[in-house]
């Protein structure tokens, strides 16, 4: 089974992905971790030195590979949907779960996080609203399932996803 989690930065893709993989007893991989291993530095440092466009090129290669080879749960970077080939590969090769969060929820979770390059701006709340406006339609286009994250516990979120997969005959 191939599952992919998409959503804004801070929506819980990595955290939910790890728990979901444990629950379903399937492997977990985080595309951002794979990218950092290949880059030999943090995504933040790469963004600063090489720019977003170069990062997105490498991300596209990694997503192509992972959606072909990885069986299990894949947590993706928040901007993965910005490239059409990524949306197509994710949608065609896996069951995509959009962890939908409001900008306000994400700000509450991330306001002290210094490792998010896109949020190191004057007005992070405004930046999150812009990201949501731009990316929400792309997440919806890519997803097979939409799970509103709201404020439930991690266990409740994982249970909701498993229930959706079971209803779809996938788990």
Secondary structure, DSSP 8 states (H G I E B T S, - for coil): -EEEEE-STTSSHHHHHHHHHHHHT--EEEHHHHHHHHHTS-HHHHHHHH-HHHHHHHHHHHHHHHHHH--EEEE--TTGGGSHHHHHHHHHHSEEEEEE--HHHHHHHHTT----GGG-SS-HHHHHHHHHHHHHHHHHHH-SEEEE-TT--HHHHHHHHHHHHHHTT--
